[in-house]
Amino acid sequence: MENQTTPTPTKNGVNVEAILQARTILEDAPQAADFIWKASSEWKGGVHTRTEMNGYFGLGEEHKRKQTFVSETDHPEVFAAPDSAPTPVELVLSGLAGCLVAGVASVAENRGIQLNSVTATLEGNMNLFGILGIDSSTRNGFSAVRVHFDIDADASREDIQALVAQSQKRSAVFDIITNPTNVFVDVTC
Amino acid sequence: MRRTTTIIIGAGQAGLAMSHCLTEQNIDHVVLERGQVANSWRTERWDSLRLLSPNWQTRLPGYADQGSDPDGFRTLGETIALFDGYSSQISAPVETETAVLSAEAFGDGYLVRTTRGDWQCRTLVIATGCMSTPNVPAFSRDLSEGYRTLSSKDYRNPAQIEDGGVLVVGPSASGVQIAQELQRAGRDVVLSVGEHVRLPRTYRGVDILKLMDGAGIFDHTIHEVDDLGRVRRLPSMQLIGSPTRETISLNSLQDQGVEIVGRSMGARDHQIQLSGSLANVCQLADLKMNRLLRTLDDWLAQTDLVNVAEDANTPMPTRLPEMPCLSLDLKARGIKTIIWATGFRPDYSWLNVPVVNGRGRLRHDGGVVDAPGLYAMGLPFMRKRKSNFIDGVADDARALSTHLTTFLAGAAAQAA
């Protein structure tokens, strides 16, 4: 067969070619680009919740995952809870880290930069006056989020800084955290 | 119904340059202009505006006048005079005060309806520019009433703006210039900052546009860039043309008392919700500027340009407020006016030819539009990076007038 594409060897294990191809295809089929991400949770007693993730909508149809993924959330002993799982806000940090690191790897791949190691440490500042209802002018959520990257790559300092900057520009979770989102909640009882 | 071979819509730099090239090729044509020559320059710019590009960088085809000071920046009045002079010198057949109502395929060409009668033509050149409709974000509707909102097109001078606070949205050329003028006039200005293209006015003692021009950056073609969609959407260069060759930047504005905040993302009653991405967009702009300056260093190392300073006076990184504001309370802040300097999009609602894509842009290949005998001029990065600059229309008009002439000859040969 003609036009058969030989896979290009990747530096960081990211299939950038497929991503770029998807971009071209979706530009001509904008409806296919509408995705819905899903999660379903169940209360497990106390402040412990178990959330399952399996199935999302995209490319015009429902998809199943290879397996059902699970995340649990609980709260530490300081909050008078058994500390059986991370807090929901830690999962938010974990989501941001996952998104930014994936972005760094993808951008590096696209720019032909070999990554040797990438670590990120994250901190979210929060004043409990918000969630405890002590002071209505204190917000419930993070007052600031700090991300520190340590990156060893075969590139200049400026090129590595540009990877990190570009990964923020293209990150879904960075956008979710930095920009307002309408949240619609309803209930059946 | 009047007939001509080619109709050019718009008598700005793009339409006039095309007119000159068609005259050179002996193509019978008219230029339809809704107002007077250089209408947008006359009616949609603020009073103190000077061109961003130095006088030498207005190389219109068949026009050598660079003014008495090649390195100066034309005022608005001088810019209008430039186009008036050019139009007379090339004897452009402009039909002024003639607004186009619609254009559609007709016979072997196009039918163009105007406020002053109908025209029939074989080929049609759209030179209406890319700045027809201000991109005012949809969330502006969610604001409480009582705020005066205007676009950069409607802004004229500080006297027009009520005392008190002003929110200027958009950190590109228009936004930073308007913010600076209002802050200097005593208003309390907040500037909302999304992605932008930061540039110093001069680098190593030379005007930045002279360096970029010399290094061939404005001549990059659509075949030389990775992501054409991205470069076509780039905001304007953050520059000002002034007699003192001052650099305007988020740092210089903050020195004058302007507060910078993140990109405006939403509105609720009296609040503007701002993005937490200010640090990121500023760092992106700093990194891209520094990359450009290194490219210019490399070019300078191989060239014999005189009066170049040895020291690389790389601008300081953009200073950020310690904790950028995320929610701007207009009422509490005394802000009564919002100026949207958020860019523009073209208006093709009058064009009844199926050549407009889902995002309202013309389908074209380097200005050759996806319909026989239809052409565009003056669009961002249409053929080269400079396509939407005054200095860029010459190359495009030459190339497209040649294409148009060949098209007409081909059609004639087929008919024979």
Interface residues (C-beta under 8 A of the other chain):
Chain A: E27 P30 A144 E158 Q161 A162 A165 Q166 Q168 K169 F174 D175 I177 T178 N179 P180
Chain B: E195 G229 G262 M265 G266 Q273 S275 G276 S277 N280 V281 Q283 L284 L287 N290 R291 M323 G358
